[in-house]
Amino acid sequence: MDRNVERVVDLLDPELNRLHGMTLEEARRRVLEGSSRDVREIDGSFAIVAKRGEIVRMARSLDRPMRYFLAKRQAGPVLVVAHRMDAIRDWLVSQGLGKQFHPSYTRMVPAHHVVELHLVGCPDPEPTYVRFFAPPQGVLPADPAMAGKEYIGALAREISRWLAALPKGAPIGVCFSGGIDSGAVFLVTYYVMKKSGMNLGRLKAFTLDLGEGADLVQARRFLQALDLELFLEPVEGSLDELDVLEVLRVVEDYKPLDLECASMVLALCKGIRARYPDWRFLLDGDGGDENLKDYPIEENPELTIQSVLGNSMLYQEGWGVGKIKHSLTYSGGLSRSCTRVYAPLRMLGFQGFSPFTRPALIEVAEAIPFVGLTNYDHGDLYRLKGEIVLHGIRALTGLEMPIYPKRRFQHGAVQAQRLRRIFPETADYRQKFYALWS
């Protein structure tokens, strides 16, 4: 009996892969043929699909989305792979297969896993998953100063490599609120550039202000305390310019907090783009809260401090593949939510870098003995992040970094009650999102 004819349509842009010490061809070979260790050694930001016969394997880093859709044809199945749902939909429409598409039928490759499919026709094959990144938990001593030195040291190495790969003289922006994560990214970037003899005139700290937000005041206080206020550049915008439907289209998701965050990223990027038409490179602190477990557990009834501290990379990956809570459509944790930053930057022509999403940073974070340092106390957990980062910045740079209480990006650029006018708590964003595709 003849087997069905398989086909893979790779709509991923290979130019978006940023690999260190390895060609894209070698990375593809490792995804297709290699062991978990071989894939783990792919160093950089990537989304890769590789095929041999009926076997297809896919893998991605945490900082970017990777989606796929299995369409049916009389000649056999066709697998369409892209960063975005709309790219998959547009290709299907161009081939007369548009009626098969629905966003809930797309699938997301979970970060840190190789996904394997066998294109053998009906019924649709079930994907299999092999983890390629599994950092050990709690292996560092219970010493915040040591943890900070390791964590910020890893941050400096990642930022150094990113800076070294940029075009000479390219301006560099940091999405900056004066919070712990963006503060650490800015100070380490400043330190590395200064130590390397780079022109510090290339560096700016962009702070979004939609009116009466607390971030601009905080950002100015942060930089004034270190005599670095000259790097601050406020980016003003209007709350009336926020458009929920636009954010839904850009992010291709409907989680309320991620939509709110993405709307701020979009507003900031639009403001920078209007002022600097040719600006390309931006850093941000996305992933820092996930690494050091700095989310208010009390706001999520599905979580306890035991589950947060006991499940490896819970905030980065959600409950993980192979679990009842795992969604094929969206993956989980930051693996799903990476679009809140990645998609707005891409839409407006920026090349972003979220250093806290790099495995080297996550590996250090997972090694921190959170249980021993907090004894499951909420207050101690929320204080620990600032303590660790403060120690690390001091050890690396000699600077005394100001530490302010956690505040979400969307609540720093505009007052929370004013934001509710645009993003009401009662809105059904899932319904609004699906309506965009009808």
C-alpha positions as semicolon CSV with decimal commas, in nm:
position;residue;x (nm);y (nm);z (nm)
1;M;0,000;0,000;0,000
2;D;0,133;0,347;-0,091
3;R;0,202;0,583;0,197
4;N;0,050;0,932;0,192
5;V;0,268;1,206;0,048
6;E;0,400;1,431;0,325
7;R;0,498;1,794;0,296
8;V;0,637;2,058;0,531
9;V;0,598;2,431;0,467
10;D;0,853;2,624;0,675
11;L;0,746;2,988;0,700
12;L;0,997;3,068;0,976
13;D;1,241;3,346;0,891
14;P;1,590;3,192;0,923
15;E;1,742;3,539;0,957
16;L;1,579;3,575;1,298
17;N;1,787;3,293;1,447
18;R;2,080;3,425;1,651
19;L;2,321;3,138;1,704
20;H;2,659;3,147;1,876
21;G;2,940;2,922;1,750
22;M;2,716;2,712;1,527
23;T;2,565;2,736;1,181
24;L;2,194;2,703;1,122
25;E;2,259;2,385;0,923
26;E;2,437;2,227;1,220
27;A;2,156;2,334;1,454
28;R;1,900;2,175;1,223
29;R;2,102;1,854;1,214
30;R;2,109;1,844;1,593
31;V;1,732;1,893;1,616
32;L;1,674;1,616;1,362
33;E;1,937;1,363;1,468
34;G;2,089;1,466;1,796
35;S;2,038;1,373;2,157
36;S;1,886;1,605;2,416
37;R;2,238;1,711;2,508
38;D;2,316;1,793;2,144
39;V;2,010;2,018;2,120
40;R;2,086;2,180;2,456
41;E;2,421;2,288;2,311
42;I;2,246;2,502;2,048
43;D;2,340;2,837;2,195
44;G;2,127;3,138;2,117
45;S;1,777;3,236;2,015
46;F;1,618;3,001;1,763
47;A;1,311;2,836;1,616
48;I;1,400;2,536;1,400
49;V;1,210;2,273;1,203
50;A;1,387;1,974;1,045
51;K;1,251;1,685;0,841
52;R;1,355;1,345;0,716
53;G;1,098;1,132;0,537
54;E;0,778;1,130;0,739
55;I;0,954;1,244;1,060
56;V;0,947;1,614;1,152
57;R;1,116;1,760;1,458
58;M;1,081;2,113;1,592
59;A;1,248;2,307;1,873
60;R;1,260;2,666;1,997
61;S;1,412;2,884;2,263
62;L;1,197;3,050;2,530
63;D;1,206;3,401;2,384
64;R;1,007;3,343;2,064
65;P;0,687;3,170;1,953
66;M;0,676;2,876;1,711
67;R;0,342;2,745;1,586
68;Y;0,234;2,468;1,355
69;F;-0,082;2,350;1,180
70;L;-0,153;2,015;1,018
71;A;-0,373;2,056;0,711
72;K;-0,538;1,778;0,515
73;R;-0,509;1,731;0,140
74;Q;-0,608;1,447;-0,087
75;A;-0,238;1,388;-0,161
76;G;-0,154;1,369;0,209
77;P;-0,101;1,594;0,512
78;V;0,087;1,922;0,498
79;L;0,251;2,068;0,807
80;V;0,274;2,448;0,811
81;V;0,519;2,603;1,060
82;A;0,544;2,975;1,139
83;H;0,598;3,226;1,416
84;R;0,242;3,358;1,379
85;M;-0,108;3,221;1,336
86;D;-0,194;3,474;1,065
87;A;0,100;3,358;0,854
88;I;-0,033;3,001;0,872
89;R;-0,385;3,119;0,786
90;D;-0,264;3,327;0,490
91;W;-0,072;3,035;0,342
92;L;-0,368;2,802;0,378
93;V;-0,594;3,056;0,207
94;S;-0,343;3,089;-0,078
95;Q;-0,365;2,713;-0,131
96;G;-0,742;2,695;-0,116
97;L;-0,731;2,535;0,229
98;G;-0,851;2,833;0,428
99;K;-1,173;2,669;0,547
100;Q;-0,968;2,424;0,754
101;F;-0,818;2,701;0,966
102;H;-0,919;2,805;1,314
103;P;-0,675;2,956;1,567
104;S;-0,759;2,686;1,821
105;Y;-0,637;2,423;1,571
106;T;-0,287;2,570;1,566
107;R;-0,031;2,421;1,802
108;M;0,260;2,585;1,986
109;V;0,595;2,416;2,026
110;P;0,672;2,433;2,400
111;A;1,008;2,588;2,482
112;H;1,290;2,357;2,592
113;H;1,143;2,051;2,415
114;V;1,195;1,877;2,083
115;V;0,853;1,804;1,934
116;E;0,833;1,511;1,694
117;L;0,553;1,440;1,447
118;H;0,508;1,159;1,198
119;L;0,328;1,277;0,885
120;V;0,136;0,962;0,800
121;G;-0,211;1,102;0,730
122;C;-0,543;1,044;0,906
123;P;-0,584;1,029;1,191
124;D;-0,365;1,326;1,287
125;P;-0,051;1,205;1,462
126;E;-0,003;1,277;1,832
127;P;0,313;1,481;1,895
128;T;0,583;1,343;2,124
129;Y;0,807;1,559;2,342
130;V;1,166;1,519;2,455
131;R;1,301;1,775;2,702
132;F;1,643;1,918;2,618
133;F;1,681;2,163;2,908
134;A;1,643;2,035;3,266
135;P;1,847;2,245;3,511
136;P;1,891;2,100;3,860
137;Q;1,703;2,268;4,143
138;G;1,840;2,407;4,466
139;V;2,205;2,306;4,428
140;L;2,359;2,641;4,527
141;P;2,437;2,722;4,891
142;A;2,167;2,912;5,080
143;D;2,354;3,241;5,036
144;P;2,180;3,533;4,858
145;A;2,513;3,707;4,797
146;M;2,656;3,403;4,615
147;A;2,333;3,357;4,420
148;G;2,339;3,721;4,317
149;K;2,700;3,703;4,203
150;E;2,625;3,397;3,988
151;Y;2,298;3,535;3,851
152;I;2,419;3,882;3,757
153;G;2,747;3,738;3,632
154;A;2,548;3,524;3,388
155;L;2,344;3,831;3,291
156;A;2,663;4,023;3,213
157;R;2,798;3,742;2,993
158;E;2,476;3,722;2,792
159;I;2,456;4,099;2,744
160;S;2,825;4,113;2,649
161;R;2,774;3,857;2,373
162;W;2,465;4,034;2,245
163;L;2,640;4,371;2,236
164;A;2,943;4,226;2,058
165;A;2,724;4,094;1,777
166;L;2,555;4,428;1,703
167;P;2,656;4,656;1,416
168;K;2,927;4,896;1,528
169;G;2,780;5,218;1,659
170;A;2,419;5,096;1,660
171;P;2,205;5,275;1,922
172;I;2,086;5,058;2,211
173;G;1,768;5,108;2,408
174;V;1,654;4,952;2,733
175;C;1,282;4,932;2,808
176;F;1,314;5,082;3,155
177;S;1,076;5,122;3,448
178;G;1,328;5,145;3,732
179;G;1,208;4,810;3,861
180;I;1,442;4,529;3,960
181;D;1,459;4,353;3,624
182;S;1,484;4,648;3,388
183;G;1,712;4,818;3,640
184;A;1,951;4,524;3,643
185;V;1,948;4,502;3,262
186;F;2,022;4,873;3,226
187;L;2,302;4,881;3,485
188;V;2,472;4,570;3,348
189;T;2,445;4,704;2,992
190;Y;2,593;5,035;3,107
191;Y;2,871;4,855;3,295
192;V;2,962;4,624;3,006
193;M;2,963;4,906;2,752
194;K;3,177;5,125;2,974
195;K;3,421;4,846;3,055
196;S;3,450;4,755;2,687
197;G;3,518;5,113;2,581
198;M;3,194;5,146;2,386
199;N;3,042;5,486;2,327
200;L;2,788;5,535;2,606
201;G;2,613;5,795;2,392
202;R;2,457;5,497;2,211
203;L;2,260;5,398;2,523
204;K;1,916;5,518;2,629
205;A;1,668;5,413;2,897
206;F;1,319;5,446;2,747
207;T;1,036;5,489;3,000
208;L;0,671;5,486;2,896
209;D;0,439;5,748;3,041
210;L;0,067;5,741;2,955
211;G;-0,016;6,002;3,215
212;E;0,005;5,989;3,595
213;G;0,189;5,657;3,591
214;A;0,438;5,580;3,866
215;D;0,715;5,439;3,647
216;L;0,852;5,769;3,519
217;V;0,893;5,902;3,873
218;Q;1,052;5,572;3,979
219;A;1,283;5,558;3,676
220;R;1,405;5,911;3,738
221;R;1,466;5,843;4,110
222;F;1,653;5,523;4,022
223;L;1,890;5,694;3,779
224;Q;1,932;6,008;3,990
225;A;2,050;5,794;4,282
226;L;2,334;5,666;4,060
227;D;2,402;5,996;3,879
228;L;2,288;5,839;3,552
229;E;1,978;6,048;3,479
230;L;2,122;6,170;3,148
231;F;2,035;5,829;2,998
232;L;1,664;5,862;3,074
233;E;1,431;5,934;2,784
234;P;1,058;5,947;2,864
235;V;0,824;5,828;2,589
236;E;0,484;5,991;2,624
237;G;0,163;5,846;2,491
238;S;-0,211;5,862;2,532
239;L;-0,436;5,605;2,690
240;D;-0,691;5,682;2,419
241;E;-0,452;5,540;2,159
242;L;-0,470;5,191;2,308
243;D;-0,681;4,953;2,101
244;V;-0,777;4,616;2,247
245;L;-0,851;4,463;1,908
246;E;-0,512;4,572;1,775
247;V;-0,337;4,412;2,073
248;L;-0,534;4,089;2,022
249;R;-0,428;4,081;1,657
250;V;-0,063;4,149;1,737
251;V;-0,024;3,907;2,029
252;E;-0,259;3,634;1,897
253;D;-0,366;3,545;2,250
254;Y;-0,632;3,652;2,498
255;K;-0,485;3,630;2,851
256;P;-0,584;3,962;3,017
257;L;-0,258;4,039;3,200
258;D;-0,051;3,960;2,892
259;L;-0,276;4,177;2,676
260;E;-0,236;4,466;2,919
261;C;0,142;4,423;2,922
262;A;0,157;4,392;2,542
263;S;-0,045;4,711;2,503
264;M;0,225;4,895;2,700
265;V;0,504;4,739;2,492
266;L;0,318;4,839;2,177
267;A;0,271;5,197;2,299
268;L;0,638;5,224;2,397
269;C;0,758;5,084;2,064
270;K;0,530;5,316;1,867
271;G;0,664;5,612;2,060
272;I;1,026;5,514;2,001
273;R;0,961;5,442;1,634
274;A;0,792;5,780;1,579
275;R;1,090;5,955;1,734
276;Y;1,365;5,735;1,589
277;P;1,260;5,583;1,253
278;D;1,579;5,377;1,220
279;W;1,620;5,245;1,577
280;R;1,647;4,866;1,585
281;F;1,788;4,722;1,907
282;L;1,604;4,703;2,240
283;L;1,669;4,512;2,562
284;D;1,410;4,437;2,827
285;G;1,370;4,258;3,160
286;D;1,106;4,006;3,053
287;G;1,160;3,673;3,229
288;G;1,311;3,817;3,545
289;D;0,993;3,772;3,750
290;E;0,964;3,414;3,627
291;N;1,323;3,329;3,717
292;L;1,312;3,457;4,074
293;K;0,946;3,362;4,129
294;D;0,829;3,715;4,193
295;Y;0,458;3,697;4,118
296;P;0,185;3,748;4,381
297;I;0,077;3,391;4,448
298;E;-0,233;3,517;4,628
299;E;-0,377;3,646;4,298
300;N;-0,391;3,297;4,145
301;P;-0,620;3,050;4,326
302;E;-0,460;2,758;4,139
303;L;-0,119;2,820;4,299
304;T;0,035;2,769;4,640
305;I;0,384;2,861;4,749
306;Q;0,457;2,489;4,767
307;S;0,364;2,441;4,401
308;V;0,563;2,748;4,294
309;L;0,879;2,637;4,474
310;G;0,835;2,266;4,410
311;N;0,779;2,262;4,034
312;S;1,081;2,328;3,817
313;M;1,037;2,630;3,587
314;L;0,666;2,660;3,667
315;Y;0,651;3,026;3,568
316;Q;0,859;2,967;3,254
317;E;0,671;2,660;3,125
318;G;0,341;2,635;3,310
319;W;0,250;2,293;3,442
320;G;0,448;2,132;3,161
321;V;0,378;1,894;2,877
322;G;0,219;1,562;2,955
323;K;0,002;1,721;3,226
324;I;-0,376;1,758;3,217
325;K;-0,340;2,136;3,230
326;H;-0,109;2,146;2,925
327;S;-0,264;2,312;2,620
328;L;-0,141;2,209;2,278
329;T;-0,263;2,538;2,135
330;Y;-0,070;2,770;2,364
331;S;0,188;2,583;2,575
332;G;0,220;2,746;2,920
333;G;0,395;3,006;3,134
334;L;0,637;3,242;2,962
335;S;0,667;2,981;2,688
336;R;0,319;3,101;2,590
337;S;0,344;3,461;2,707
338;C;0,665;3,547;2,520
339;T;0,444;3,700;2,249
340;R;0,358;3,990;2,482
341;V;0,703;4,138;2,407
342;Y;0,823;3,951;2,098
343;A;0,523;4,029;1,875
344;P;0,498;4,407;1,934
345;L;0,872;4,451;1,881
346;R;0,868;4,247;1,560
347;M;0,564;4,432;1,426
348;L;0,739;4,767;1,465
349;G;1,072;4,655;1,323
350;F;1,277;4,614;1,642
351;Q;1,518;4,336;1,726
352;G;1,465;4,264;2,092
353;F;1,671;4,082;2,350
354;S;1,533;3,947;2,679
355;P;1,848;3,820;2,854
356;F;1,659;3,672;3,150
357;T;1,505;3,416;2,913
358;R;1,845;3,268;2,831
359;P;1,912;2,916;2,968
360;A;2,224;3,036;3,149
361;L;2,014;3,272;3,363
362;I;1,738;3,018;3,421
363;E;1,994;2,756;3,520
364;V;2,135;2,981;3,794
365;A;1,785;3,076;3,909
366;E;1,674;2,714;3,933
367;A;1,986;2,634;4,135
368;I;1,890;2,884;4,407
369;P;1,757;2,697;4,716
370;F;1,433;2,893;4,748
371;V;1,287;2,664;5,012
372;G;1,591;2,693;5,237
373;L;1,601;3,071;5,194
374;T;1,230;3,133;5,252
375;N;1,093;2,835;5,449
376;Y;0,777;2,877;5,236
377;D;0,712;3,228;5,367
378;H;0,547;3,455;5,108
379;G;0,703;3,774;5,236
380;D;1,052;3,626;5,242
381;L;1,005;3,499;4,884
382;Y;0,898;3,841;4,755
383;R;1,191;4,011;4,931
384;L;1,445;3,758;4,808
385;K;1,457;3,876;4,447
386;G;1,564;4,227;4,542
387;E;1,823;4,094;4,784
388;I;1,976;3,860;4,527
389;V;1,991;4,120;4,250
390;L;2,122;4,393;4,483
391;H;2,409;4,168;4,590
392;G;2,484;4,072;4,232
393;I;2,487;4,425;4,093
394;R;2,708;4,540;4,380
395;A;2,954;4,255;4,325
396;L;2,977;4,314;3,949
397;T;2,961;4,692;3,918
398;G;3,019;4,837;4,265
399;L;2,692;5,029;4,228
400;E;2,422;5,039;4,498
401;M;2,112;4,963;4,294
402;P;1,785;5,112;4,425
403;I;1,523;4,845;4,495
404;Y;1,155;4,929;4,470
405;P;0,847;4,712;4,530
406;K;0,722;4,503;4,240
407;R;0,475;4,666;4,004
408;R;0,349;4,529;3,674
409;F;0,452;4,721;3,361
410;Q;0,092;4,816;3,277
411;H;0,034;4,956;3,626
412;G;0,348;5,169;3,614
413;A;0,278;5,345;3,285
414;V;-0,079;5,438;3,377
415;Q;-0,295;5,425;3,688
416;A;-0,467;5,087;3,722
417;Q;-0,818;5,233;3,748
418;R;-0,766;5,433;3,428
419;L;-0,639;5,123;3,248
420;R;-0,967;4,947;3,335
421;R;-1,144;5,183;3,095
422;I;-0,962;5,009;2,810
423;F;-0,926;4,662;2,964
424;P;-1,235;4,603;3,181
425;E;-1,212;4,303;3,412
426;T;-1,545;4,171;3,287
427;A;-1,447;4,157;2,918
428;D;-1,443;3,821;2,739
429;Y;-1,114;3,855;2,552
430;R;-1,122;3,499;2,426
431;Q;-1,450;3,566;2,248
432;K;-1,314;3,893;2,106
433;F;-1,005;3,713;1,982
434;Y;-1,191;3,433;1,807
435;A;-1,428;3,688;1,651
436;L;-1,129;3,841;1,471
437;W;-1,093;3,521;1,268
438;S;-1,455;3,472;1,169
